[in-house]
Amino acid sequence: MSKSSSIAIPVLQLPVEYRRELSIPQGTLHISKNRGVIQGLRGDATVGDVVSERHFSSLKIVDYKTKRLRLLGSVEQCSQVVLNPPGSISLNSITILQARTEGVICVIGEEDLLVIPLLKKVGNVIIYGQPDTGVVEVVALEEAALKAFKILIPAIVNMV
């Protein structure tokens, strides 16, 4: 029997008490009658598998999951792979997202909170999914990024 190994990585972790607050749309919420593409919606970055598949952006961030269910996807489609544990933002992810402007970033873990580091790219349009509701479009403002970063707690997390 082999032991599974884990990797300890530095992260900024979202305290449980703020999860509800961050689930509120942080930009303009677009709702489609047929839960499809919002016509004419384009962004500099998309966060989430369904949004990245259905809307144009130069940078796409995916984890091959939607609503915690596994989707089909291939690492060969990735420009870069990052480790990002659920409920957190890894320092590796922050560094990669600040450096990249195009391609597909595949996340091992969860991509949900990776909208936050993208908010530092002032003026960029970020599109992300609002589960069972629609699509959120937000224009990056450094003030919004700083506000979000202030509620995160530094931690070391083990990833399998």
Backbone hydrogen bonds, N-H to C=O, Kabsch-Sander energy under -0.5 kcal/mol:
donor,donor_aa,acceptor,acceptor_aa,energy
7,I,159,M,-3.1
9,I,7,I,-0.6
9,I,157,V,-2.9
11,V,155,A,-2.9
12,L,89,I,-2.3
13,Q,11,V,-0.5
13,Q,153,I,-3.3
14,L,87,G,-2.7
18,Y,15,P,-2.2
19,R,16,V,-1.5
22,L,18,Y,-2.1
23,S,19,R,-0.8
23,S,20,R,-0.7
24,I,21,E,-1.1
28,T,137,E,-2.8
29,L,27,G,-0.5
30,H,28,T,-0.5
30,H,135,V,-3.6
35,R,32,S,-1.3
39,Q,37,V,-0.8
41,L,38,I,-1.9
42,R,40,G,-0.6
43,G,56,F,-2.2
44,D,125,V,-2.4
45,A,125,V,-1.8
46,T,59,L,-2.3
47,V,127,I,-2.4
48,G,46,T,-0.5
48,G,61,I,-3.0
49,D,65,K,-0.6
52,S,48,G,-2.3
53,E,49,D,-1.8
54,R,50,V,-2.1
55,H,51,V,-1.9
56,F,41,L,-0.7
58,S,43,G,-0.6
59,L,44,D,-1.7
60,K,103,G,-2.7
61,I,46,T,-2.3
62,V,60,K,-0.5
62,V,105,I,-2.4
66,T,69,L,-2.3
69,L,66,T,-2.1
71,L,64,Y,-3.3
77,Q,74,S,-1.8
78,C,75,V,-2.0
79,S,104,V,-3.3
80,Q,104,V,-1.6
82,V,106,C,-2.4
84,N,82,V,-0.5
84,N,108,I,-2.7
88,S,85,P,-1.2
89,I,12,L,-2.5
91,L,10,P,-2.1
94,I,90,S,-2.1
95,T,91,L,-2.1
96,I,92,N,-2.4
97,L,93,S,-2.9
98,Q,94,I,-1.8
99,A,95,T,-1.3
100,R,96,I,-2.1
103,G,58,S,-2.3
105,I,60,K,-3.3
105,I,103,G,-0.5
106,C,80,Q,-2.9
106,C,104,V,-0.6
107,V,62,V,-3.0
108,I,82,V,-3.1
109,G,107,V,-0.8
110,E,84,N,-2.9
114,L,111,E,-2.1
115,V,112,D,-0.7
116,I,113,L,-1.6
118,L,114,L,-0.9
119,L,115,V,-1.0
119,L,116,I,-1.1
120,K,117,P,-1.3
121,K,118,L,-1.8
122,V,120,K,-1.8
123,G,140,A,-2.6
124,N,121,K,-2.3
126,I,124,N,-0.5
126,I,138,V,-3.1
127,I,45,A,-2.5
128,Y,136,V,-2.3
129,G,47,V,-0.9
130,Q,134,G,-3.0
133,T,130,Q,-2.3
134,G,130,Q,-2.1
135,V,30,H,-2.6
136,V,128,Y,-3.4
137,E,28,T,-2.6
138,V,126,I,-2.7
140,A,124,N,-3.4
140,A,138,V,-0.5
145,A,141,L,-1.7
146,L,142,E,-2.8
147,K,143,E,-2.3
148,A,144,A,-2.1
149,F,145,A,-3.0
150,K,146,L,-1.9
151,I,147,K,-0.6
151,I,148,A,-1.1
152,L,149,F,-1.2
153,I,13,Q,-2.8
155,A,11,V,-2.5
157,V,9,I,-2.6
159,M,7,I,-2.8
